[in-house]
Amino acid sequence: MKRSCILMPIEGENSISQVADQSPYKTARIAGLLYIVFILTSIIADLFGQFVIADASTTVNNIIAHESLFRIGFVIYLFSYVFFLLAAWALYVLLKPVNKNIALLFLLLHLAGFAMMYASTLTLFSALMLLSGADYLQVFQPDQLQAQAMLFINLFKNGATIAQIPYGIWLFPLGYLVFKSGSLPKILGILLMVDCFGLLTYVLQRVLLPGYDIISYPFLMISFIAEISLSLWLLIKGVKDQK
């Protein structure tokens, strides 16, 4: 049967066409898998590294008591955002036939968020260095080191918050392309576009009303539903065939 593509060129062309038709489906599955891996590795990083973003003093105590676990969590955290970036690239490949310029826009916005997140992790690693007990730090009092470490942790928290601006905005063009694609459920596109405004609301709440976290809770729930739904749909269902 394999020789038929040589003996019968038309059938061979159909085989090539079938492979091409399967490509978006495979790309969708890859994007969904990478997105899920990002989510899972982020959770694992929280468990192993004891990242308590909302409570710097607790994080300081965790670093001192469980430095090796914190280091493992830190490395997993770094790789989790690599998976996120790869997921964005797969989504770009999947959706650029809908509109290449808009797909490039959401990829660039995601890349900006990635760069900001990685830059902010330098401050978290600096906190780890301050609490490492190295000899050159003996000139400082323990409370001074802990205060400086808490400052760096808060800088990381603020950097991660600001990074949600491009990470929020990228969801709108992504959601728009999902909505217009015809190969994915329109409700996913709508959820992603709403998620964009939800994350921006979260940033505004953190900056303008830091004591009112309850304001952003509904939007964070929408964010969770939107991105989990997208990743699971891509992983399990893929994309519909275009006629």
Number of C-alpha atoms within 10 A of each C-alpha: 4 7 8 11 15 10 10 10 11 12 13 16 12 12 13 13 12 11 11 11 13 13 13 21 20 17 22 26 22 21 29 28 19 23 28 22 19 23 19 13 19 20 17 17 24 18 14 18 24 22 23 16 16 11 13 21 18 14 21 23 14 17 21 15 11 14 18 13 17 23 18 14 23 23 13 21 23 16 17 23 22 16 20 22 20 17 24 24 20 22 25 23 18 23 23 15 12 15 15 13 12 19 24 18 16 25 23 16 19 25 19 16 24 21 13 19 22 18 15 22 21 15 20 21 17 16 25 21 14 21 20 14 13 9 7 8 14 10 8 11 10 14 9 11 20 20 17 16 25 21 17 23 30 20 17 25 22 16 18 21 21 21 22 21 22 21 23 26 21 26 27 22 23 25 25 20 26 25 20 16 21 14 16 21 16 16 15 20 24 16 21 28 24 19 26 25 18 21 24 21 18 25 22 16 17 18 13 10 12 12 10 11 11 10 15 18 13 12 20 16 12 18 23 12 15 22 20 16 17 24 24 17 18 24 22 12 14 22 22 13 12 8 3
